[in-house]
Amino acid sequence: MKIIGVGISKTGTSSLAAALTRLGFKCVHGWPPWNLEKFKALVDVNAACRYRELDVMYKGSKFILTTRERELWLESCRKHWEKYRFKKSPTDVKFEYMWCRAHLFGRLDFDPENHWQSYVRHADAVRAYFADRREDLLEIDITRGDGWEPLCEFLKVKVPETPFPWKNRTPGKSNPAPDRSVESAESAPRPARAPKTKPKADDRIKTSPARVALATVNAPAAEPLPSVPTNTRMKIIMLGVPHTQTTRDFSTCPFTIKAWNQCRMLHRLGHEVIHLGVEGSDPECSENVAVVSRDEWARFYSHPGAKLYNSKTDGEYRPYHERWARAVREAIQARTSRPWEAIVACTWGGTQIEATKGLRQFVVESGIGYRHVWAKYRVFTSYAWMHFHYGQEGRPDGNRWYDVVIPNAIDPESFDFRPHDKTDELLYMGRLNDDKGVGIAIDTARSVGRPLLIVGQGNPNRFLRGNPHVRYLPPVGIDGRRELMAKAAAVFCPTHYVEPFNNVALEAQASGTPVICTDWGGFTETVLHGVTGYRCRTMEQFVWAAKNIHQLDPAACRRWVVANYAPERVARMFEEYFQMLLALDSRGWYQDRPDRVELDWLKKRYPEPALDH
């Protein structure tokens, strides 16, 4: 068996080669593959050109496709093509790389459009080749921070204690902002250079509908410019996800329920909300457009029940997703009459990226709780997750004025507050994965002598075996969640990884049920330690928390959610942010709002017990 890196040059192949070497796989990077018998792994463009032949030669091999964001990859390629022309290379090496370049790109010189088309064609071909053998292909974006965890899990080896060997990184390098006049996947206004001194009145940034400049100074002074009324009716186009229907029946899919909630919240503020999704979707909106039929969707997808969601987009699913993307794009174009008049909100990514590529509207990732961001305008679900991405991108300088944090909305009316109906049973609700901390919940419940109910997607057998104090239920709908959370003594959320947000913790608090969780990620913002729950770092702390959960006031839990996470509260945050974006088509960052009477969109309201902590 060999390990073959099939990513094109400048996608993190040097880092991958160093990582494989550190894991004990002797790796050759950038050398003709005919001496591969001496090595365990091969990475670089020569492997990318011959992955089919290598697959036949070395049965049972594992293949790794490294990817990279478009603008960063093209810029890196441009520099590489200008700098490295093989002048000092041996003849066989020079010939090999010239052949590889011709094979992949059809030419030897650098042409951005041709390069990107070749990149996409190669990646699609690799995915199609392994469509029926997904276990043999790992796809990672090392430049976005994918490191030891996915690589070691794929190769079934232990994660090293040393840092991942990222190579050829430029400290502080940020994604370039594309020119708004050019259609691209991140079409958006282009930031202007930050002035070194305070600008004079005559130096004011000038804007026009064709090109908008954003100021990036640290502490700019406001200028008297025309106002944007706070009651401006906005056009918001909300995309559903292609593998579900936008209904509450799919409430266990975070991408779906975000779209459903955002439609309802913004429509109730009086905005024009247009939903595009699968037939049978039922969000509250101004217009609900079925871009594919229920029958067509049902040929590939269904409600997963107790299983994990199927969100595949390749292989036999590819034609369906191409039709979905094409129909969404046509629907958006039919409902917009000029550039930059609408917000296009996307809660997922995937095929939504393809559907919105190059649209001259404000395309927004409206609820980022995942690893790979892609749009120019970004709404993160927590500051912890936004800062995680900044660290991952090497962005200590910030300067992302139009990145914001808006939490997921939790409707208190969907959860009962019955503090006198509590039972002795503890509750875990979520995916039945080790990294979700199911084992911690089981061990803690055993230590305090309380029963534990685990509810969620996945196979429960190994968690039930030898644990008579644990019982299991498959995933439940809204009514089931309401009943279980209202009666639970406490809800466990002991996630091992950096949790972007976690709705369950707030749903529990909306029910007046305290939360026992880990002390990182989104929990540091959503769970008030010693007031609405306990955040823990050792088993002793988890056990103490479970023994003392009665000290927390259920009413404080409920008040915290109602005041800060109810749909009416979160909707105003989206409204403020979307108005910021639409102002870019006028006066941009310096847009004045003389009618403003408050700036409360980021204000937190704390329950009384929290004031003592």
Secondary structure, DSSP 8 states (H G I E B T S, - for coil): --EEE---TTSSHHHHHHHHHHTT--EEESS-GGGGGG-SEEESHHHHHSHHHHHHHSTT-EEEEE---HHHHHHHHHHHHHH---TTS-HHHHHHHHHHHHHHHSSSS--HHHHHHHHHHHHHHHHHHTTT-GGGEEEE-GGGT--HHHHHHHHT----SS-----S--TT-------TTS--TT---EE----SS---GGG----BTTB-EE---SS-------B--TT---EEEEE--TTS-SSGGGTTSHHHHHHHHHHHHHHHTT-EEEEEEETT----SSEEEEEE-HHHHHTT----TTS------SGGGHHHHHHHHHHHHHHHHHT-SSTT-EEEEESS-THHHHHHTT-SSEEEEEEE-SS---SSEEEES-HHHHHHHHHHTT-TT---TTEEE------GGGS---GGG--S-EEEES---GGGTHHHHHHHHHHHT--EEEESSS--HHHHTT-TTEEEE----HHHHHHHHHH-SEEEE--SS--S--HHHHHHHHTT--EEEESSTTHHHHS-BTTTEEEESSHHHHHHHHHTGGGS-HHHHHHHHHHHTSHHHHHHHHHHHHHHHHGGGTTGGG-B-TT-----TT-----GGGGG-
